[in-house]
């Protein structure tokens, strides 16, 4: 392929400014960083936090946080794919309550982890 010549788009695709595509990829990477942080945080909680008479609770919260990391990774991949498809086909981006749900779950996890820190 000649330098500076973009690859041919599929017949039903519209040209997309590369800045929007790169912004979508940066957003995807932010979702992945958040997922990785949750997974690492859940593992750290399980390995390093010991609360007398509440070991089961700590493990349950750690598993919940790791599972939340997996969900965030899946949601981020889905949102990246859906946004990319919409941009390439020239369709509007769909509204979604995902950010409200994820934000609420993070707040709940923060309260639970704070409770463990106060108890220990």
N, C-alpha and C positions, 0 to 999 in steps of 0.2 A: 504494500500500500504506500502511496506517495506521502511524503511528510506534509502535514497540514491539511490533508484531505480527510474529512470525517468518514467513518464507515457508513455504508448505506443503511438507512433505517428500514424497518419493516414497513410494508405498504400502508398499514393502518396507524403508523406512528407519526407524531408531529415533531419537528425539531424542538429540542429543549436547550435552553441556555445552560451551559456546563456549570455555571455558578449554583444553579438550583439543584442540579444533580449532586454536586459536591456538598452543598448544605445538607441535603438529605442523608448523605453518607456520614457527615459529621454528627448528625442527630442519631443515626443508627449506632455510631461508636459511643455516643453518650449513654444510650440504652445499655450497650454491652459493658461499659465501665460500671454502671450502676449494678448490673447483674453480677459482675465479678466482685464488686465490693460487698454485696449482700451475701454471696456465697462464702467469701473469705471471712466476713464478720460472723456468720453463723458457725463456721468451723472454729474460729477463735473463741467464740462463746462456749462452745462445747468442750474445747480443749483446756481453756484457762480459767473458767469461772466455776468455782465450787461454792455451793450454798448448802449449809447444813440443813437437813430435813427438806430439801427442795431440789434434789438432783434430777428427779423426773421432770420437774417443771423447766429446769434449765435445758435439758435435752429436748423437750418438746418445743420450746421457743427456738432453740438452735435449728432444729429440723424445719420449723416453720419459716425461719429466715432464709435458709438454704433453698427451700422450695419456692419462696418468693423470688429469689434470684433466678431460678430456672424459669419461672413464669415471666419475669421481666425480660429475660433473653428471648423467649418465644414471642412475646408481645412486640418487642422492639424489631425483631425480624419481620413479623407480619406487617407492622406499620411501615417499615422501610419499603417492603415489597409493594404494598398497596399504594403508597405515595409515589413510588417510582412508576408504577403502571399508570396511575392517573396523570402524571406529568407527561409521560410519553404518548398517551392517547388523547391528551387535551381535554380531559374531563375534570370536573371540580373535585376537590378533596372532600371526602365524607367527614362529617362531624362524628366524634366518638367520645363517650364518657370515660375512656380508659385513663386519662390523666387524673380525673377526680377519684376514680377507684384506687389507682396506684398511690396517689397522695394520701388518701385515707388509710390505706394499709400500712404505709410507712409511719404515719402518725400513731397508729395502734401499736406497731412493733416498737416504736420509740418509748411509748408509755410502758409496755411490758418490760423492756430491757432496763428502763429507769427503775422500775419496781424491783427488779432483781438486784440492781446495784445498791439500792437503799436497804434492802433486806440483808445483803451480805456484809 
